[in-house]
Amino acid sequence: MTFSDIIGQDTIKQHLLNEHQQGRVPHALMLCGPEGCGALPLALAYAQMLLGNCAMAEKLQHPDLHFVFPIYKKNSGKDTFCDEFLKEWREQLLTHPYFGMSEWMSTAGADNQQLMIYASESDAILRKLSLKSSQGGYKIMLIWLPEKMNIECANKMLKLLEEPPTQTVFLLVSEHPDQVLQTIRSRTQMMTVPRLTEQDIEQALINHYNVLPADAHRIARSSAGNMAQALRTITSDTDNQYFFDMFVELMRLSYVRKVKEMKLWSDNAGSMGRERIKAFLEYCQKMIRENFIYNFGRQPELNYMSEQEMQFAVKFAPYINERNVIGIMEELSLAQRDIAQNANAKIVFFDFALKMIVLIKNR
């Protein structure tokens, strides 16, 4: 991956190129930005440049290029290391470098596992970086989502950042830098990577993914600067349709107050994988927001719904108004929080469904 392969982010690319040309390479750089903004591809391109843009670096097999990323324990009671997932990790990076946790979990075969960076990984990092550079240049340690480090691992990493081994560069890529230890943040050069523009995503979809211009424009507008989300839209129409059907069914059941059917709906929704549940809750928030805006007139520049969603909004939008929109969004946020804390998803959904009976009638 080179800078020419990266979508947009010209200002960031130029800054990194200038630092390298001026010999001002930081020993620890944290690229901070939301999912799908390109922070990870930027880190990969920067690492490849520091290693000389050779064939080994291009294939992500350079002996001085090391990776750390969230994983799950394959065997309880036994330490598991990132190297055990390197084959899957390289496959993900080489085929689809714009991805999020849901794609990585699928590639890694994680199912409903909770992924994290374990304390034992910090010992493996120290062992790797204590060795001399194989090629006589930089040693690169690229850490994706350092916020997933458990506290013991984070504390050990802090010591490494305070006294980095010779010719070592740490590249950290964080989607939630506020969740990284402040002492770690203070020892890195932090760089904010903004969301991609609609124009950048639209052109990438047309030029690299053969998406028709009209479809590319619609997808880019609805992706909110997230290239990973844009790619999900063109590859997971089945999921999008399923989410739409689930949302419509819940709204209708809530309106007619069919509690028994709502319980069955909740059991069905709660049986989805945890990452899929998170995606569904985000979809619900999007639909509530879009239907609320729809009430102010069908203005293409304000709405980001598909034609099917627009047709549903004609009758549904009046039920989302100033009296209930904040309450509904708050309940969805609470559901997201509970799911993130490993609450029983079926109970979370049933609780939300029951509250919708009251909220949707408040028109």
C-alpha positions as CSV (number, residue, x, y, z in Angstrom):
1,M,0.0,0.0,0.0
2,T,1.4,3.4,-1.1
3,F,0.0,6.9,-0.6
4,S,-1.3,6.8,-4.2
5,D,-3.6,3.9,-3.2
6,I,-5.2,5.9,-0.4
7,I,-8.6,7.6,-0.9
8,G,-8.4,11.4,-0.3
9,Q,-6.6,12.7,2.8
10,D,-4.1,14.7,0.7
11,T,-3.2,17.0,3.6
12,I,-2.3,14.1,5.9
13,K,-0.3,12.3,3.2
14,Q,1.7,15.5,2.4
15,H,2.4,16.0,6.1
16,L,3.8,12.5,6.5
17,L,5.8,12.7,3.3
18,N,7.3,16.0,4.5
19,E,8.2,14.6,7.9
20,H,10.0,11.7,6.3
21,Q,11.9,13.8,3.8
22,Q,13.0,16.2,6.6
23,G,14.2,13.3,8.8
24,R,11.6,14.1,11.5
25,V,10.1,10.7,11.9
26,P,8.5,10.5,15.4
27,H,9.2,7.5,17.5
28,A,5.5,7.1,18.2
29,L,2.7,8.4,16.0
30,M,-1.0,8.0,16.7
31,L,-3.4,8.4,13.8
32,C,-6.8,9.2,15.2
33,G,-10.0,9.1,13.2
34,P,-13.4,7.3,12.9
35,E,-13.9,4.0,11.2
36,G,-13.4,4.1,7.5
37,C,-11.6,7.4,7.3
38,G,-8.4,5.8,6.1
39,A,-6.2,6.0,9.2
40,L,-5.1,2.4,8.9
41,P,-4.2,2.6,5.2
42,L,-2.3,5.8,6.0
43,A,-0.3,4.0,8.7
44,L,0.4,1.1,6.3
45,A,1.6,3.4,3.5
46,Y,3.8,5.3,6.0
47,A,5.3,2.1,7.3
48,Q,6.0,0.8,3.8
49,M,7.7,4.1,2.9
50,L,9.9,3.9,6.1
51,L,10.9,0.4,5.1
52,G,11.9,1.4,1.6
53,N,8.8,0.5,-0.4
54,C,10.2,-3.0,-1.1
55,A,8.3,-6.1,-2.2
56,M,8.4,-7.6,1.2
57,A,6.8,-4.5,2.8
58,E,4.2,-4.4,0.0
59,K,3.2,-8.0,0.8
60,L,3.2,-7.1,4.6
61,Q,5.9,-9.8,5.1
62,H,8.8,-7.5,5.9
63,P,10.7,-9.0,8.9
64,D,10.9,-5.5,10.5
65,L,7.2,-4.9,10.2
66,H,5.2,-6.1,13.2
67,F,1.4,-5.9,13.9
68,V,-0.7,-5.9,17.0
69,F,-4.5,-5.9,16.8
70,P,-7.5,-7.1,18.8
71,I,-7.9,-10.9,19.0
72,Y,-9.7,-13.6,21.0
73,K,-8.3,-16.5,23.0
74,K,-8.5,-19.7,20.9
75,N,-8.0,-21.9,24.0
76,S,-9.1,-20.9,27.5
77,G,-6.3,-20.9,30.0
78,K,-3.6,-20.5,27.3
79,D,-2.1,-17.3,26.0
80,T,-3.0,-16.4,22.4
81,F,-0.9,-14.0,20.4
82,C,-1.5,-11.8,17.3
83,D,1.0,-13.8,15.3
84,E,-1.5,-16.7,15.4
85,F,-3.9,-14.5,13.3
86,L,-1.3,-13.1,11.0
87,K,-2.5,-15.0,7.9
88,E,-6.1,-13.7,8.4
89,W,-4.8,-10.2,9.2
90,R,-2.7,-9.9,6.1
91,E,-5.6,-11.2,4.0
92,Q,-7.8,-8.5,5.4
93,L,-5.3,-5.7,4.8
94,L,-4.4,-6.8,1.3
95,T,-7.9,-7.4,0.1
96,H,-10.0,-4.8,1.9
97,P,-7.9,-2.3,3.9
98,Y,-10.9,-0.1,4.6
99,F,-12.7,-2.1,7.2
100,G,-14.1,-2.0,10.8
101,M,-14.3,-4.4,13.7
102,S,-17.2,-6.3,12.2
103,E,-15.2,-7.2,9.1
104,W,-12.2,-8.2,11.1
105,M,-14.2,-10.4,13.4
106,S,-15.6,-12.2,10.3
107,T,-12.2,-12.7,8.8
108,A,-10.7,-13.9,12.1
109,G,-13.6,-16.3,12.7
110,A,-14.5,-14.6,15.9
111,D,-18.3,-15.1,15.8
112,N,-19.6,-13.5,19.0
113,Q,-16.2,-13.3,20.8
114,Q,-15.1,-10.2,22.6
115,L,-11.8,-9.1,20.9
116,M,-9.0,-7.3,22.9
117,I,-5.2,-7.0,23.1
118,Y,-4.0,-9.1,26.0
119,A,-1.3,-8.4,28.5
120,S,0.8,-11.3,27.1
121,E,1.1,-9.4,23.8
122,S,3.2,-6.7,25.4
123,D,5.8,-9.3,26.3
124,A,5.8,-10.5,22.7
125,I,6.2,-6.9,21.5
126,L,9.2,-6.4,23.7
127,R,10.9,-9.6,22.5
128,K,10.4,-8.6,18.8
129,L,11.7,-5.0,19.3
130,S,14.7,-6.1,21.4
131,L,16.2,-7.7,18.3
132,K,18.3,-5.7,15.9
133,S,16.7,-4.6,12.7
134,S,16.8,-7.4,10.1
135,Q,17.5,-5.0,7.2
136,G,19.4,-2.4,9.1
137,G,16.7,0.3,9.0
138,Y,13.6,1.0,11.0
139,K,11.6,-1.5,13.0
140,I,7.9,-0.7,12.8
141,M,5.3,-1.7,15.3
142,L,1.8,-1.0,14.0
143,I,-1.0,-1.2,16.6
144,W,-4.6,-1.1,15.4
145,L,-7.1,0.0,18.0
146,P,-4.8,0.5,21.1
147,E,-8.0,1.3,23.0
148,K,-8.6,-2.4,23.0
149,M,-5.5,-3.1,25.2
150,N,-6.3,-4.3,28.7
151,I,-4.9,-2.2,31.5
152,E,-1.9,-4.4,32.2
153,C,-0.9,-4.4,28.5
154,A,-1.4,-0.6,28.3
155,N,0.9,-0.1,31.3
156,K,3.6,-2.3,29.8
157,M,3.3,-0.4,26.5
158,L,3.7,2.8,28.3
159,K,7.2,1.8,29.5
160,L,8.1,0.8,25.9
161,L,7.0,4.2,24.6
162,E,9.0,6.0,27.4
163,E,12.2,4.2,26.4
164,P,11.7,3.0,22.9
165,P,14.2,0.5,21.4
166,T,16.7,1.9,18.9
167,Q,15.4,2.7,15.4
168,T,11.8,1.7,16.4
169,V,8.7,3.5,15.2
170,F,5.4,2.9,16.9
171,L,2.3,3.6,14.6
172,L,-0.9,3.5,16.6
173,V,-4.3,3.7,14.8
174,S,-7.2,4.6,17.1
175,E,-10.9,5.2,16.5
176,H,-11.5,6.2,20.1
177,P,-8.3,8.0,21.4
178,D,-10.2,9.2,24.5
179,Q,-10.3,5.5,25.6
180,V,-6.5,5.2,25.3
181,L,-4.5,5.8,28.5
182,Q,-3.7,9.5,28.8
183,T,-0.1,8.7,29.6
184,I,0.2,6.8,26.3
185,R,-1.4,9.6,24.4
186,S,1.0,12.1,25.9
187,R,3.9,10.1,24.6
188,T,2.8,10.0,21.0
189,Q,2.5,12.6,18.3
190,M,-1.2,12.6,17.7
191,M,-2.6,13.4,14.3
192,T,-6.4,13.7,13.5
193,V,-7.6,12.0,10.4
194,P,-10.9,13.5,9.3
195,R,-13.9,11.7,7.7
196,L,-13.7,11.3,4.0
197,T,-15.6,13.7,1.8
198,E,-18.6,12.5,-0.1
199,Q,-16.8,13.4,-3.3
200,D,-13.8,11.2,-2.4
201,I,-15.9,8.2,-1.6
202,E,-18.1,8.7,-4.7
203,Q,-15.1,8.8,-7.0
204,A,-13.5,5.8,-5.3
205,L,-16.6,3.7,-5.7
206,I,-16.8,4.6,-9.4
207,N,-13.1,4.2,-10.2
208,H,-12.1,1.2,-8.0
209,Y,-15.4,-0.7,-7.4
210,N,-17.2,-0.2,-10.7
211,V,-20.3,1.3,-9.1
212,L,-22.6,3.2,-11.4
213,P,-22.4,7.0,-10.9
214,A,-26.0,7.4,-9.6
215,D,-25.5,4.5,-7.1
216,A,-22.1,5.8,-6.1
217,H,-23.6,9.3,-5.3
218,R,-26.4,7.8,-3.2
219,I,-24.0,5.5,-1.3
220,A,-21.4,8.2,-0.7
221,R,-24.1,10.5,0.7
222,S,-25.4,7.9,3.2
223,S,-21.9,6.7,4.3
224,A,-21.2,9.7,6.5
225,G,-17.5,9.8,5.4
226,N,-17.0,6.2,6.3
227,M,-15.5,4.2,3.4
228,A,-16.0,0.9,5.3
229,Q,-19.7,1.7,5.5
230,A,-19.8,2.5,1.8
231,L,-18.3,-0.9,1.0
232,R,-20.8,-2.6,3.3
233,T,-23.6,-1.0,1.4
234,I,-22.5,-2.4,-1.9
235,T,-21.6,-5.8,-0.6
236,S,-24.3,-6.5,2.1
237,D,-27.7,-5.6,0.5
238,T,-29.1,-8.7,2.3
239,D,-28.3,-7.2,5.7
240,N,-29.6,-3.8,4.8
241,Q,-32.9,-5.3,3.7
242,Y,-33.0,-7.4,6.9
243,F,-32.4,-4.4,9.1
244,F,-35.1,-2.4,7.2
245,D,-37.7,-5.3,7.6
246,M,-36.8,-5.7,11.3
247,F,-37.2,-1.9,12.0
248,V,-40.5,-1.7,10.1
249,E,-41.9,-4.7,12.0
250,L,-40.9,-3.3,15.4
251,M,-42.5,0.1,14.6
252,R,-45.8,-1.5,13.5
253,L,-45.9,-3.9,16.5
254,S,-45.3,-1.0,18.9
255,Y,-48.1,1.0,17.3
256,V,-50.7,-1.8,17.6
257,R,-49.3,-2.9,21.0
258,K,-48.9,-6.6,20.2
259,V,-46.7,-7.4,23.2
260,K,-46.6,-11.2,22.6
261,E,-45.4,-10.6,19.0
262,M,-42.9,-8.0,20.3
263,K,-41.4,-10.6,22.6
264,L,-40.9,-12.9,19.7
265,W,-39.4,-10.0,17.7
266,S,-37.0,-9.3,20.6
267,D,-35.9,-12.9,20.8
268,N,-35.2,-12.9,17.1
269,A,-33.3,-9.6,17.1
270,G,-31.3,-10.7,20.2
271,S,-30.1,-13.9,18.5
272,M,-28.0,-11.9,16.0
273,G,-24.3,-11.7,16.6
274,R,-23.1,-8.9,18.9
275,E,-21.5,-6.9,16.1
276,R,-24.6,-7.3,13.9
277,I,-26.7,-6.1,16.8
278,K,-24.6,-3.0,17.1
279,A,-25.0,-2.4,13.4
280,F,-28.7,-2.8,13.6
281,L,-29.0,-0.3,16.5
282,E,-27.0,2.2,14.4
283,Y,-29.4,1.6,11.6
284,C,-32.3,2.2,13.9
285,Q,-30.8,5.6,14.9
286,K,-30.3,6.5,11.3
287,M,-33.9,5.7,10.5
288,I,-35.3,7.7,13.4
289,R,-33.1,10.7,12.5
290,E,-34.0,10.6,8.8
291,N,-37.7,10.3,9.5
292,F,-37.6,13.2,11.8
293,I,-35.9,15.3,9.2
294,Y,-38.3,14.1,6.6
295,N,-41.1,16.0,8.4
296,F,-39.4,19.3,7.3
297,G,-40.0,18.5,3.7
298,R,-38.7,16.1,1.2
299,Q,-35.3,17.8,0.5
300,P,-32.7,15.6,-1.2
301,E,-29.9,17.5,0.3
302,L,-31.1,16.7,3.8
303,N,-32.3,13.1,3.5
304,Y,-30.1,10.0,3.1
305,M,-32.6,7.2,2.7
306,S,-33.0,4.7,-0.1
307,E,-36.1,4.8,-2.2
308,Q,-37.7,2.0,-0.2
309,E,-37.0,3.8,3.1
310,M,-38.4,7.0,1.6
311,Q,-41.7,5.2,0.7
312,F,-41.9,4.0,4.3
313,A,-41.2,7.5,5.6
314,V,-44.3,8.9,3.8
315,K,-46.6,7.3,6.5
316,F,-44.1,6.8,9.3
317,A,-42.4,10.1,9.6
318,P,-45.3,12.0,11.3
319,Y,-44.9,9.6,14.3
320,I,-41.3,10.8,14.9
321,N,-41.6,14.4,16.1
322,E,-40.4,17.0,18.6
323,R,-42.2,15.3,21.4
324,N,-40.5,11.8,21.1
325,V,-37.4,12.0,18.9
326,I,-35.0,12.7,21.8
327,G,-36.6,10.0,24.0
328,I,-36.3,7.4,21.2
329,M,-32.7,8.3,20.4
330,E,-31.8,8.2,24.1
331,E,-33.3,4.7,24.5
332,L,-31.4,3.5,21.5
333,S,-28.2,4.9,23.0
334,L,-28.9,3.1,26.2
335,A,-29.5,-0.1,24.3
336,Q,-26.1,0.3,22.6
337,R,-24.4,0.9,25.9
338,D,-26.0,-2.2,27.4
339,I,-25.0,-4.4,24.4
340,A,-21.4,-3.1,24.7
341,Q,-21.4,-4.2,28.3
342,N,-22.5,-7.7,27.4
343,A,-26.1,-7.4,28.6
344,N,-28.6,-10.1,27.5
345,A,-29.5,-8.8,24.0
346,K,-33.0,-10.3,24.1
347,I,-33.9,-8.5,27.3
348,V,-32.4,-5.3,26.0
349,F,-34.5,-5.5,22.9
350,F,-37.7,-6.4,24.7
351,D,-37.2,-3.5,27.1
352,F,-36.7,-1.1,24.2
353,A,-39.7,-2.5,22.3
354,L,-42.0,-1.9,25.3
355,K,-40.8,1.6,25.7
356,M,-41.5,2.2,22.0
357,I,-45.2,1.5,22.8
358,V,-45.3,4.7,24.8
359,L,-42.9,6.8,22.7
360,I,-44.4,6.1,19.3
361,K,-47.9,7.1,20.6
362,N,-46.5,10.5,21.8
363,R,-47.3,12.4,18.6
